[in-house]
Amino acid sequence: MMVMKRPSLRQFCWLLGGSLLLGALFWLWLAVQQQEATLAIRPVGQGIGMPDGFSVWHHLDANGIRFKSITPQKDGLLIKFDSTAQG
């Protein structure tokens, strides 16, 4: 019959430290993966017209600005860019 030894305090500290390091690396990887910027365009007052998504798309494309999507929202437009450097 084999008897299981209890882990020592040193082993426990190494295991806890390694787990914390892996958790921190995973959190950092998630933060790096989500490099998406969103720009919201809304009118500043009532009665001010909003440009349609096509005209915004044309203006961005004409200026060489790449984007992922333009989505109409009830009071404006949401433009999603691939990275924060483009926003």
N, C-alpha and C positions, 0 to 999 in steps of 0.2 A: 504494500500500500504506500502510495506516494503522498507526502505531506506538502501542501502549498505553503511557501514562505510568504510572510507579509512583506510588501515592498518597504524599503527603508525610506527615511525622510529625504535623502539625497535623490533616490530614484523618483519619488513623488514630485520633488521640485523640478527635476529634469523633464518629467512628463508634463507637468503643468506649464512650464516655460515653452516647451515645444508646441503644445496645444495653442498657447497664446500667440506664438509666432506664426503658426499656420493660419490661425484666425485673422491676424493682422494682414498677412499676405493675401488671403482671400478677399478681405474687405478692400484692400488697395487695388487688386485686380478688378473688382466690380466698379470701383470709382473710375478707373482708367477706361473701362469699356463703355461707360455712359458719357461720352463726350458729344453730347447733342445739345444744341442751343435752340431756344424757341423765342421768336420775336412776335409780340402781339401788337397789332395795329388797330387802334380804336379812335373814333372821333372824339375831339376834346369838348364838343358841345352839341346841343340838339340842333337839328337842321343842317348839319354839315354832312356832305355826301362822302361815302366811303368808296375808294377805288375797288373795282372788281378784281378777283383773283387773276384773271387773264392779263390785265394791264400790269399788275405787280410782277407776274411771271415774266412778261415781256421786258420790263425795266430791269429786273435782276439778270435775265439772260443777256440782254444787250450790254450790260456792264461786266459780264463774265463772273457773276456771283452764282455759285452752285448752291442748291438747296435740295432738301428731301421732299418737302410737301408744302402746299398752301391749303389751309383748311378754313372755310368760312365758319365763323362763330356767330352767335346771335347778335352781338354788338361790334363785330370786327373780323379781322383775319388773323390766323395763327400761321406763322411761317417757321418751319423746322429746318435747321441747317445741320450738316454733318458734324461740324465741330464748333467749339466756342470761338475759334479764331475767325470764323466767317460771320458770326452774329454781330 
